[in-house]
Amino acid sequence: MLTLRRILQTGLLLAAAGPAAAAPSASLPVPAALEPAIAFWERIYTDVGVGEGVIHDTDGQMRIIARIDVPRPPQWQARRDAIEAALARHRKALNAAGSPALAERLRFQGGLRERFREGLVRSGRWRSHIRTALAERGVPAALAALPHVESSFNPRARSHAGAAGLWQFTAGTGRRFLRIDPLIDERLDPWRSTTAAAALLAHNYAEIGHWPLAITAYNHGLNGMRRAVRAVGSTQYMEIREHYEGARFGFSSKNFYPALIAAARVDRDARRYFPDLERDAPAPVMRVELPHYTPVDTLLTELAIDRGTLQRLNPALGPSVWDGRKFIPRGYGLVLPRADQGDWAAAVARLPGDRLYQDQRPSQVHRVQAGQTLSGIAMRYDVDVPALMAANGLADPRRLRAGQRLDLPFAGSDPRSVGRRQYEVRPGDTLGAIAVRHDVGTDQLMRLNELDHPDRIQAGQQLIVSRAASVAVVDMADEP
C-alpha cells in the first residue's frame, strides 16, 4: 500500500537526489578485460581466510605472486609487521631477478572468506527491502550486493574515515538524504540508509549516464568521476580505469566496480561456495511514530519489549538517548517487532503522560574558562575524563580553548511533561475545578467521559482529562 508517508519520503529524497530522471534497471556491463580482477575478488571472498592473504600484482591481470599466513585480527601490529616483512622479501627477490616494475606494483590483500560468509548470513534480514528499494529507483538488482563490499552487511560498521552503517555513508554525503545529529544517525538504520543508498546511486547515474562510472562514484565521489571523464576524454569505464592517473584514484577506486561484480556473483551462487549456508530470516518489523519526547525507560517500563531488542532494532538512536541524558525525539519512527498494528499504536497511545514530555531534555553545559583543564573540569562535576571526552567527541584532552562549550555526561532537568491523562475524583471535587486544574474545558471533559451532566461525578471515579495523542503506524513493507 502506498501511504502518504511513503509518497512524502520518496518526494523528499527525489528532491535531495537532484534530477528526477529514472535510471533504467538493467544488467551491469562486464568487459572481458575486467574478468581477471573479478576472479581475483571472487577468490578473496570465497577461498582466502582472514588468517591469510595474498601478495599480488596490481596491474590489470591481478596476478597472485604468493599466498601467506598472517596473524588474525585483532593482532593488528603483529599482522602489519608480517605483511611488511613479506612484501619486503618478495620485492627484494623481484628486484634481484630484474623485475623492479613488478616489485613496485606488489600489494597485500587480506582474505575475507569468513567475513563474506557472515555477511551472506546477515543479508537475509534486509534482502527483500533492499531489492524493493533499488527497483523503485531503477537501480540494477546487482547493487543489492554492495553492502558486502562496504560493510559485510553489518549495520553498525564504522570505517577509519568516518563512514558508517550498512552502506558506509560519510556524514557529508549522508546528510543529503538522512538525519545525522547527536541524537539520531540514520546511517545506522538499515532500512532508511538503504532508501538513501538507492537515491544516491540513482542520482549518480542520472548525472553521469553510465552504471560502471556511477558505481565507482559511490567510492570515489561524483566530482572525482567527472574529473576522470574530462581528463581521459571518455566515458568508457575501462578507458578510465586503465588510463586515469588522478591523485586519489588509487587501488580502491579502480577495484570498486570489479569487487562489486564479484560480490554479486558470489551472492547469487552462494551455496556453491558455502554449501551449508543459511541466511537469516527477514526481520518482521514496523515503525510507530512517537507523538511526544519519550524516555527510553518509559518504553521499557510500559511496553512488552526488552532493552536489548529495542536497541537492536533502533541502532540509529545515539548513546545520549540510551543512557537517559536525552529523550527519543518527537516524531521518531520507533522500530518494533511486527505485530498487530492496532496493538502497538494503542500501547504507545496509552503511555502515561506524566512520563512523556513536550520538549527535549536540556543538556548540562560548562563553558571553559582560561587556564582550565579537562581533568579539573571532570573533578569539579565528579565525572570521569573518558566520559567527558566521549560526550563531546574529544580525541585529545589537552585541546581545550577558552569559551568552548562542553556537554556534561549527565541529564539536565526534566522539561514540562505532557501530563496525566486520567484523574481520580476526590471528595468535594467539581467537574469545573477538575477542568481548570488540567487546563481543559468542562464541555471537553464531559465529551471525553461521555457524561450527560456536570454534577454526576463521584469520589473514586476515574476521569479522562486529556485525549491520547494520535499515533501513526507505518508497516515496513510500505518503505522506502
LUMTI-706769 format. One record per residue (C-alpha): residue number from 1; residue in one letter; x, z, y. Coordinates in Angstrom, 3 decimals. Layout:
residues N
  num  residuo        xx        zz        yy
  NUM        a         X         Z         Y
...
END
This chain:
residues 480
  num  residuo        xx        zz        yy
    1        m     0.000     0.000     0.000
    2        l     1.355    -0.951     3.432
    3        t     0.934     2.154     5.563
    4        l     1.100     2.378     9.358
    5        r     4.300     4.408     8.961
    6        r     5.845     1.639     6.891
    7        i     4.852    -1.004     9.433
    8        l     6.357     1.049    12.262
    9        q     9.569     1.747    10.336
   10        t    10.014    -1.902     9.460
   11        g     9.363    -2.957    13.046
   12        l    11.844    -0.440    14.454
   13        l    14.546    -1.497    12.020
   14        l    13.969    -5.157    12.786
   15        a    14.416    -4.347    16.464
   16        a    17.584    -2.404    15.727
   17        a    18.925    -5.134    13.478
   18        g    18.666    -7.840    16.136
   19        p    17.256   -11.300    15.325
   20        a    14.241   -11.135    13.043
   21        a    15.076   -14.307    11.128
   22        a    14.659   -13.673     7.411
   23        a    17.716   -14.058     5.226
   24        p    16.878   -16.324     2.260
   25        s    17.331   -14.470    -1.009
   26        a    19.489   -16.448    -3.405
   27        s    22.257   -16.001    -5.936
   28        l    25.645   -15.380    -4.377
   29        p    28.169   -18.247    -4.409
   30        v    31.225   -17.669    -6.612
   31        p    34.069   -20.165    -6.007
   32        a    36.121   -20.866    -9.138
   33        a    39.276   -19.783    -7.287
   34        l    37.788   -16.289    -6.939
   35        e    37.357   -15.735   -10.684
   36        p    40.824   -14.148   -11.258
   37        a    40.096   -11.496    -8.605
   38        i    36.640   -10.855   -10.077
   39        a    38.120   -10.489   -13.559
   40        f    40.675    -8.047   -12.167
   41        w    37.962    -5.794   -10.731
   42        e    35.864    -6.024   -13.886
   43        r    38.862    -4.700   -15.805
   44        i    39.423    -1.883   -13.302
   45        y    35.754    -0.874   -13.559
   46        t    35.425    -1.024   -17.333
   47        d    38.820    -0.781   -19.038
   48        v    41.236     1.262   -16.914
   49        g    40.554     5.004   -16.757
   50        v    41.079     7.370   -13.838
   51        g    44.194     8.800   -15.527
   52        e    45.947     5.449   -15.382
   53        g    46.289     2.390   -13.222
   54        v    47.955    -0.987   -12.858
   55        i    50.845    -2.380   -10.864
   56        h    49.678    -5.836    -9.786
   57        d    50.418    -8.844    -7.625
   58        t    48.151    -9.080    -4.582
   59        d    48.079   -12.875    -4.434
   60        g    45.020   -14.882    -5.453
   61        q    45.678   -14.557    -9.181
   62        m    45.826   -10.724    -9.047
   63        r    48.263   -10.744   -11.993
   64        i    48.839    -7.335   -13.614
   65        i    52.539    -6.538   -13.961
   66        a    52.286    -3.194   -15.743
   67        r    49.787    -0.558   -16.799
   68        i    50.898     3.042   -16.238
   69        d    49.657     6.586   -16.763
   70        v    49.287     8.780   -13.667
   71        p    48.120    12.382   -13.092
   72        r    44.351    12.579   -12.760
   73        p    42.610    13.787    -9.601
   74        p    42.735    16.336    -8.079
   75        q    46.507    16.419    -8.726
   76        w    46.925    14.266    -5.654
   77        q    50.545    14.955    -4.735
   78        a    51.787    14.510    -8.287
   79        r    49.702    11.337    -8.513
   80        r    51.192     9.937    -5.292
   81        d    54.705    10.756    -6.454
   82        a    54.164     8.990    -9.805
   83        i    52.721     5.894    -8.102
   84        e    55.564     5.654    -5.573
   85        a    58.154     6.031    -8.324
   86        a    56.518     3.322   -10.466
   87        l    56.271     0.898    -7.548
   88        a    59.902     1.544    -6.579
   89        r    61.035     0.972   -10.154
   90        h    59.200    -2.343   -10.524
   91        r    60.232    -3.572    -7.083
   92        k    63.866    -2.839    -7.868
   93        a    63.619    -4.762   -11.142
   94        l    61.950    -7.768    -9.490
   95        n    64.491    -7.849    -6.654
   96        a    67.274    -7.776    -9.206
   97        a    65.580   -10.648   -11.054
   98        g    65.471   -12.735    -7.887
   99        s    61.765   -12.312    -7.078
  100        p    61.768   -10.476    -3.740
  101        a    58.497   -12.068    -2.580
  102        l    56.670   -10.785    -5.652
  103        a    58.320    -7.384    -5.257
  104        e    56.984    -7.213    -1.709
  105        r    53.435    -8.049    -2.849
  106        l    53.211    -5.342    -5.509
  107        r    50.420    -2.795    -5.249
  108        f    48.991     0.016    -7.381
  109        q    45.298     0.170    -8.260
  110        g    43.889     3.222    -9.974
  111        g    41.383     2.892   -12.806
  112        l    37.706     3.515   -12.151
  113        r    36.138     3.345   -15.619
  114        e    34.743     6.892   -15.673
  115        r    33.597     6.763   -12.057
  116        f    31.845     3.440   -12.595
  117        r    30.060     4.730   -15.676
  118        e    28.903     7.829   -13.763
  119        g    27.628     5.532   -11.020
  120        l    25.691     3.462   -13.544
  121        v    24.016     6.633   -14.803
  122        r    23.118     7.840   -11.291
  123        s    21.934     4.407   -10.163
  124        g    18.773     4.717   -12.227
  125        r    17.362     7.222    -9.721
  126        w    17.190     4.665    -6.901
  127        r    17.458     1.293    -8.665
  128        s    13.840     0.276    -8.130
  129        h    13.758     1.410    -4.496
  130        i    16.994    -0.436    -3.707
  131        r    15.757    -3.688    -5.233
  132        t    12.496    -3.447    -3.309
  133        a    14.262    -2.718    -0.014
  134        l    16.654    -5.654    -0.453
  135        a    13.891    -8.045    -1.494
  136        e    11.793    -7.160     1.554
  137        r    14.724    -8.128     3.777
  138        g    15.566   -11.287     1.822
  139        v    18.898    -9.839     0.695
  140        p    20.211   -11.155    -2.662
  141        a    19.475    -8.827    -5.579
  142        a    23.182    -8.641    -6.498
  143        l    23.689    -6.432    -3.436
  144        a    21.963    -3.632    -5.369
  145        a    25.414    -3.117    -6.906
  146        l    27.089    -2.482    -3.546
  147        p    26.912     1.355    -3.876
  148        h    29.136     1.027    -6.971
  149        v    31.863    -0.269    -4.661
  150        e    31.106     2.091    -1.801
  151        s    30.307     5.467    -3.370
  152        s    29.776     5.204    -7.138
  153        f    26.122     5.957    -6.289
  154        n    26.998     9.426    -5.019
  155        p    24.652    10.175    -2.057
  156        r    26.949    12.971    -0.845
  157        a    30.134    10.891    -0.883
  158        r    32.329    11.046     2.225
  159        s    35.423     8.995     2.985
  160        h    38.569     9.979     4.866
  161        a    37.428     7.539     7.572
  162        g    34.174     9.449     8.155
  163        a    31.800     7.164     6.237
  164        a    29.066     8.967     4.318
  165        g    26.336     8.540     1.750
  166        l    25.333     6.068    -0.917
  167        w    26.068     3.106     1.354
  168        q    29.018     4.667     3.244
  169        f    27.784     4.177     6.794
  170        t    30.104     5.246     9.576
  171        a    28.449     7.313    12.286
  172        g    28.714     4.487    14.824
  173        t    27.017     1.876    12.658
  174        g    24.616     4.380    11.123
  175        r    23.159     5.438    14.474
  176        r    21.801     1.910    14.975
  177        f    19.418     2.470    12.065
  178        l    19.350     6.180    11.187
  179        r    19.102     9.644    12.687
  180        i    22.543    11.262    12.760
  181        d    22.966    14.573    14.580
  182        p    24.000    18.157    13.740
  183        l    20.596    18.841    12.123
  184        i    19.891    15.634    10.207
  185        d    22.242    12.990     8.820
  186        e    20.104    10.287     7.237
  187        r    23.193     8.558     5.877
  188        l    22.939    11.170     3.107
  189        d    19.286    10.324     2.406
  190        p    19.467     7.712    -0.387
  191        w    16.053     6.243     0.472
  192        r    16.432     5.981     4.244
  193        s    20.064     4.820     4.022
  194        t    19.008     2.087     1.574
  195        t    16.492     0.807     4.124
  196        a    19.243     0.828     6.748
  197        a    21.748    -0.960     4.490
  198        a    19.237    -3.728     3.760
  199        a    18.633    -4.110     7.501
  200        l    22.367    -4.241     8.265
  201        l    23.080    -6.827     5.558
  202        a    20.186    -8.992     6.721
  203        h    21.431    -8.692    10.311
  204        n    24.961    -9.734     9.297
  205        y    23.564   -12.793     7.542
  206        a    21.334   -13.708    10.485
  207        e    24.364   -13.568    12.774
  208        i    26.968   -15.330    10.621
  209        g    24.911   -17.503     8.257
  210        h    26.909   -17.165     5.006
  211        w    26.485   -14.395     2.447
  212        p    30.171   -14.006     1.440
  213        l    31.049   -13.534     5.120
  214        a    28.034   -11.280     5.783
  215        i    29.024    -9.085     2.839
  216        t    32.678    -8.964     3.885
  217        a    31.459    -7.972     7.359
  218        y    29.927    -4.860     5.785
  219        n    33.517    -3.732     5.190
  220        h    35.446    -5.495     7.947
  221        g    32.832    -5.476    10.706
  222        l    30.762    -8.337    12.086
  223        n    33.012    -8.839    15.106
  224        g    36.020    -8.885    12.797
  225        m    34.495   -11.703    10.748
  226        r    33.611   -13.611    13.902
  227        r    37.261   -13.405    14.927
  228        a    38.263   -14.632    11.460
  229        v    35.933   -17.637    11.712
  230        r    37.329   -18.531    15.148
  231        a    40.946   -18.085    14.038
  232        v    40.637   -20.200    10.881
  233        g    38.142   -22.663    12.314
  234        s    35.949   -22.494     9.237
  235        t    33.002   -20.582     7.799
  236        q    34.199   -21.180     4.237
  237        y    34.880   -17.823     2.616
  238        m    37.896   -18.953     0.553
  239        e    39.499   -20.573     3.594
  240        i    39.255   -17.291     5.483
  241        r    40.345   -15.175     2.505
  242        e    43.461   -17.251     1.923
  243        h    44.500   -18.114     5.485
  244        y    43.251   -15.472     7.925
  245        e    46.024   -13.073     8.957
  246        g    44.192   -10.628    11.201
  247        a    45.910    -7.267    11.608
  248        r    43.042    -5.340     9.963
  249        f    42.120    -7.989     7.393
  250        g    44.067    -6.445     4.545
  251        f    43.672    -5.988     0.812
  252        s    40.425    -4.018     1.073
  253        s    38.625    -6.599     3.212
  254        k    39.923    -9.559     1.191
  255        n    38.757    -7.988    -2.044
  256        f    35.421    -6.552    -0.934
  257        y    33.440    -9.633    -1.963
  258        p    35.054   -10.172    -5.403
  259        a    34.782    -6.427    -6.083
  260        l    31.044    -6.645    -5.324
  261        i    30.574    -9.672    -7.596
  262        a    32.421    -7.847   -10.384
  263        a    30.310    -4.716    -9.882
  264        a    27.113    -6.785   -10.036
  265        r    28.208    -8.441   -13.281
  266        v    29.094    -5.141   -14.930
  267        d    25.860    -3.557   -13.708
  268        r    23.815    -6.456   -15.076
  269        d    25.504    -6.274   -18.504
  270        a    26.299    -2.550   -18.532
  271        r    25.571    -1.937   -22.234
  272        r    28.238    -4.474   -23.183
  273        y    30.894    -2.310   -21.558
  274        f    29.284     1.107   -22.079
  275        p    27.219     0.843   -25.296
  276        d    25.846     4.398   -25.181
  277        l    24.818     4.197   -21.509
  278        e    21.534     5.790   -20.438
  279        r    20.660     5.525   -16.753
  280        d    18.931     8.435   -15.045
  281        a    15.182     8.114   -14.754
  282        p    13.786     7.148   -11.325
  283        a    13.262    10.120    -9.041
  284        p     9.472    10.614    -8.666
  285        v     9.343    11.917    -5.110
  286        m     7.293    11.722    -1.939
  287        r     7.582    12.744     1.713
  288        v     5.472    15.265     3.574
  289        e     5.902    15.261     7.344
  290        l     6.228    18.786     8.726
  291        p     3.938    19.357    11.729
  292        h     5.971    22.297    13.088
  293        y     9.562    23.555    13.295
  294        t     9.908    25.147     9.890
  295        p    12.491    27.595     8.497
  296        v    13.734    26.739     5.014
  297        d    12.869    30.296     3.925
  298        t     9.217    29.720     4.861
  299        l     9.072    26.756     2.488
  300        l    10.845    28.608    -0.310
  301        t     8.519    31.592     0.025
  302        e     5.259    29.672     0.300
  303        l     5.767    26.506    -1.784
  304        a     6.256    26.323    -5.533
  305        i     9.781    24.919    -5.280
  306        d    13.241    26.418    -5.697
  307        r    16.107    26.156    -3.226
  308        g    18.284    24.004    -5.489
  309        t    15.576    21.374    -5.952
  310        l    14.705    21.334    -2.254
  311        q    18.355    20.960    -1.277
  312        r    19.000    18.240    -3.865
  313        l    16.038    16.203    -2.611
  314        n    16.883    16.671     1.083
  315        p    20.652    16.143     1.434
  316        a    20.134    14.817     4.979
  317        l    19.438    18.328     6.288
  318        g    22.558    19.865     7.813
  319        p    24.295    23.175     6.981
  320        s    22.794    24.954    10.002
  321        v    19.315    24.319     8.583
  322        w    20.184    25.637     5.134
  323        d    21.909    28.773     6.425
  324        g    18.959    29.590     8.717
  325        r    20.572    29.033    12.114
  326        k    18.189    26.161    12.806
  327        f    14.686    25.166    11.699
  328        i    13.794    21.931     9.961
  329        p    12.741    19.722    12.899
  330        r     9.090    18.960    13.528
  331        g     8.168    15.543    12.125
  332        y    10.886    15.568     9.467
  333        g     9.726    13.837     6.281
  334        l    10.396    16.547     3.711
  335        v    11.140    15.042     0.297
  336        l     9.299    16.806    -2.525
  337        p     8.757    16.081    -6.223
  338        r     5.880    13.679    -6.529
  339        a     2.629    15.473    -7.259
  340        d    -0.943    15.095    -6.205
  341        q    -0.681    14.153    -2.521
  342        g    -3.551    16.397    -1.515
  343        d    -1.881    19.367    -3.174
  344        w     1.357    19.028    -1.174
  345        a    -0.481    18.298     2.057
  346        a    -2.734    21.309     1.550
  347        a     0.213    23.551     0.682
  348        v     2.096    22.568     3.848
  349        a    -1.067    22.902     5.947
  350        r    -1.523    26.451     4.593
  351        l     1.947    27.611     5.639
  352        p     1.495    30.816     7.670
  353        g     1.518    30.117    11.382
  354        d     3.495    33.255    12.203
  355        r     6.385    31.755    10.202
  356        l     6.230    28.335    11.859
  357        y     7.457    27.580    15.375
  358        q     6.603    25.464    18.388
  359        d    10.236    24.856    19.351
  360        q    13.669    24.730    17.748
  361        r    15.599    27.976    17.353
  362        p    18.206    28.041    20.165
  363        s    21.920    28.219    19.498
  364        q    24.048    31.212    20.364
  365        v    26.751    29.874    22.647
  366        h    30.093    31.088    24.013
  367        r    31.884    29.407    26.931
  368        v    35.642    29.514    26.509
  369        q    37.479    31.279    29.306
  370        a    41.053    30.514    30.345
  371        g    43.512    32.231    28.020
  372        q    41.043    32.907    25.221
  373        t    41.951    32.124    21.613
  374        l    39.677    31.224    18.735
  375        s    40.753    34.308    16.797
  376        g    39.963    36.525    19.791
  377        i    36.518    34.937    20.194
  378        a    35.847    35.343    16.468
  379        m    36.816    39.024    16.657
  380        r    34.534    39.569    19.651
  381        y    31.492    38.299    17.751
  382        d    32.561    39.669    14.352
  383        v    32.681    36.261    12.661
  384        d    35.326    34.524    10.568
  385        v    37.591    31.958    12.221
  386        p    36.849    29.346     9.490
  387        a    33.092    29.832    10.040
  388        l    33.530    29.375    13.798
  389        m    35.612    26.254    13.225
  390        a    33.035    24.803    10.799
  391        a    30.144    25.454    13.201
  392        n    31.940    23.404    15.880
  393        g    33.706    20.770    13.798
  394        l    37.133    22.043    14.857
  395        a    40.158    20.884    12.858
  396        d    42.774    22.825    14.843
  397        p    42.080    26.426    16.017
  398        r    44.660    26.034    18.782
  399        r    42.866    23.185    20.546
  400        l    40.587    25.062    22.946
  401        r    40.027    24.369    26.632
  402        a    38.506    26.457    29.389
  403        g    34.804    25.738    29.795
  404        q    34.418    24.437    26.242
  405        r    31.087    25.318    24.606
  406        l    31.294    26.946    21.190
  407        d    28.234    27.303    18.973
  408        l    28.357    30.675    17.241
  409        p    27.655    30.644    13.496
  410        f    24.576    32.841    13.562
  411        a    20.967    32.338    14.564
  412        g    19.604    32.730    18.068
  413        s    16.332    34.447    18.886
  414        d    13.118    33.051    17.455
  415        p    11.001    30.927    19.797
  416        r     7.229    31.280    20.028
  417        s     5.514    30.999    16.659
  418        v     2.560    28.724    16.026
  419        g     0.526    31.902    15.424
  420        r    -1.622    33.288    12.682
  421        r    -4.492    31.076    11.582
  422        q    -6.595    33.947    10.245
  423        y    -7.673    37.249    11.749
  424        e    -9.324    40.234    10.077
  425        v   -12.180    41.567    12.190
  426        r   -11.719    45.216    13.203
  427        p   -14.431    47.750    14.130
  428        g   -15.581    47.149    17.710
  429        d   -14.299    43.541    17.878
  430        t   -16.414    40.891    19.535
  431        l   -16.080    37.179    18.967
  432        g   -15.384    36.667    22.677
  433        a   -12.493    39.178    22.660
  434        i   -11.025    37.617    19.497
  435        a   -11.249    34.177    21.142
  436        v    -9.372    35.396    24.240
  437        r    -6.714    37.117    22.122
  438        h    -5.995    33.904    20.206
  439        d    -6.372    31.510    23.148
  440        v    -9.296    29.574    21.682
  441        g   -12.846    29.066    22.867
  442        t   -15.726    31.074    21.451
  443        d   -17.573    27.882    20.570
  444        q   -14.485    26.629    18.692
  445        l   -14.309    29.892    16.721
  446        m   -17.954    29.504    15.769
  447        r   -17.370    25.933    14.570
  448        l   -14.212    26.828    12.617
  449        n   -16.029    29.641    10.825
  450        e   -19.467    27.994    10.584
  451        l   -21.107    30.878    12.475
  452        d   -24.623    30.404    13.769
  453        h   -24.465    33.351    16.217
  454        p   -21.509    35.002    18.044
  455        d   -22.719    38.528    17.232
  456        r   -22.880    38.028    13.476
  457        i   -19.393    39.232    12.548
  458        q   -18.434    42.434    10.770
  459        a   -15.334    44.570    10.190
  460        g   -13.151    43.273     7.383
  461        q   -14.361    39.697     7.758
  462        q   -11.592    37.024     7.757
  463        l   -11.960    34.583    10.651
  464        i   -10.094    31.296    11.021
  465        v    -8.662    31.383    14.542
  466        s    -6.889    28.005    14.618
  467        r    -7.210    24.749    12.753
  468        a    -4.427    23.859    10.305
  469        a    -2.207    21.052    11.505
  470        s    -2.796    17.585    10.104
  471        v    -0.133    16.784     7.519
  472        a     0.968    13.208     6.824
  473        v     1.952    12.377     3.257
  474        v     3.932     9.217     2.502
  475        d     4.429     8.239    -1.126
  476        m     7.971     6.935    -1.573
  477        a     6.533     3.841    -3.207
  478        d     5.437     2.874     0.324
  479        e     9.000     2.942     1.648
  480        p    11.035     1.419     3.192
END
